[in-house]
Amino acid sequence: MNTDTTTDGTTSTFAYDKLPEVVASYLRAHVAQDYTAAVGYLAEDVTVMDDGHVLHGREETLEVFDKSAHDYDVETTLISVSRTADDVWEVGTHLSGTFPGGEVDLRMLFTIAGDVIQQLEITV
């Protein structure tokens, strides 16, 4: 397990070492809200399903993530990790912030192809 500093300055412990390095690196960048770095771990032609929307490619994904970060203050807490298939990893997260509803638990499903994330599905 590794300890990371969250955006509010507190520390959290999450089992990054149970994930493939590409997913762990993506999550570290995502939690730090460094979306430019985070999308670098995605395949160029990645498919991201987020909040009922399908995003195609790194560029569109970065635009949507940056807009969300601009519109809302969000704190992400990583909760759980499981391997659902040889190339698929599930990470449970909890978000709190200034978005409608203020709190939500999400499931992030990562499909790995080689050394990149080929698909990311984010659902409630």
matplotlib code that plots the C-alpha trace (Angstrom):
import matplotlib.pyplot as plt

x = [0.0, 1.1, 0.2, -0.6, -1.4, -4.9, -5.9, -7.0, -3.5, -4.6, -3.1, -4.8, -3.8, -4.8, -3.5, -1.9, 0.5, -2.5, -3.0, -1.0, 1.4, -0.4, -3.7, -1.9, -0.1, -3.4, -5.1, -2.3, -2.6, -6.4, -6.6, -4.1, -6.3, -3.4, -5.6, -3.0, -0.7, -3.7, -4.8, -1.2, -1.8, -4.8, -4.5, -4.7, -8.0, -9.3, -13.1, -14.2, -17.8, -18.5, -21.8, -23.7, -21.5, -19.1, -15.8, -13.5, -9.7, -7.4, -8.2, -11.9, -11.4, -9.0, -11.5, -14.3, -12.2, -10.7, -14.2, -15.4, -12.4, -13.1, -16.8, -16.6, -14.3, -13.9, -12.1, -11.6, -11.0, -10.0, -11.7, -11.3, -9.6, -10.5, -9.5, -12.6, -10.8, -7.2, -7.1, -9.9, -9.5, -12.2, -11.6, -14.2, -14.1, -15.9, -16.3, -17.3, -17.5, -19.5, -21.1, -24.9, -25.6, -22.3, -21.3, -21.3, -19.7, -18.4, -17.0, -14.1, -13.5, -10.2, -9.5, -5.8, -4.2, -0.4, 0.9, -2.1, -5.7, -7.8, -11.2, -12.4, -16.0, -17.1, -20.5, -22.5]
y = [0.0, 3.5, 6.7, 9.8, 13.3, 14.3, 17.7, 18.9, 18.1, 15.0, 11.5, 8.4, 4.8, 2.9, -0.4, 1.0, -2.0, -4.3, -2.5, -2.6, 0.3, 2.1, 2.2, 3.2, 6.0, 7.2, 7.2, 9.1, 11.8, 11.8, 12.2, 15.0, 16.6, 16.6, 15.5, 16.3, 13.7, 11.3, 11.1, 10.3, 6.8, 6.3, 4.9, 7.6, 6.1, 5.4, 5.1, 6.6, 6.2, 8.8, 10.0, 8.4, 10.1, 8.3, 10.2, 9.2, 9.7, 11.5, 15.0, 14.8, 13.1, 15.9, 18.6, 17.0, 16.4, 19.9, 21.4, 19.4, 20.5, 24.1, 23.9, 22.0, 21.4, 17.7, 15.5, 11.9, 9.0, 5.7, 2.9, -0.6, -2.5, -5.8, -7.7, -8.7, -10.3, -10.8, -7.3, -5.5, -3.8, -2.2, 0.7, 1.9, 5.7, 8.2, 11.8, 14.8, 18.4, 21.2, 19.2, 18.5, 16.1, 16.8, 13.1, 10.0, 6.5, 5.6, 2.5, 2.9, 0.0, 0.0, -2.3, -2.6, -3.2, -3.6, -0.7, 1.7, 2.0, 1.2, 1.7, 3.4, 3.1, 5.4, 4.5, 5.0]
z = [0.0, -0.7, 1.1, -1.0, -0.2, -1.3, -2.7, 0.7, 2.2, 4.1, 3.5, 2.3, 2.0, -1.1, -2.6, -5.7, -5.7, -6.5, -9.8, -13.1, -13.1, -15.9, -13.9, -10.7, -12.5, -14.1, -10.7, -9.0, -11.7, -11.6, -7.8, -8.0, -10.7, -13.2, -16.1, -18.7, -17.1, -16.5, -20.2, -21.1, -19.7, -22.0, -25.5, -28.2, -29.4, -25.9, -25.3, -22.1, -20.8, -18.2, -16.8, -19.7, -22.3, -24.6, -25.2, -28.0, -27.7, -25.3, -26.6, -26.0, -22.6, -21.5, -22.5, -20.5, -17.4, -17.5, -17.9, -14.9, -12.8, -13.8, -12.9, -9.6, -6.7, -6.2, -3.7, -4.9, -2.4, -3.8, -1.9, -3.4, -6.2, -7.8, -11.0, -12.9, -15.9, -17.1, -18.6, -16.6, -13.2, -11.1, -8.7, -6.3, -5.6, -3.5, -4.7, -2.6, -3.7, -5.2, -8.0, -7.8, -5.0, -3.3, -2.9, -5.0, -5.1, -8.5, -10.1, -12.6, -14.9, -16.7, -19.7, -20.4, -23.8, -23.6, -21.5, -22.0, -20.8, -23.9, -22.2, -19.1, -17.9, -15.0, -13.5, -10.3]

ax = plt.figure().add_subplot(projection="3d")
ax.plot(x, y, z, "-o")
ax.set_aspect("equal")
plt.show()
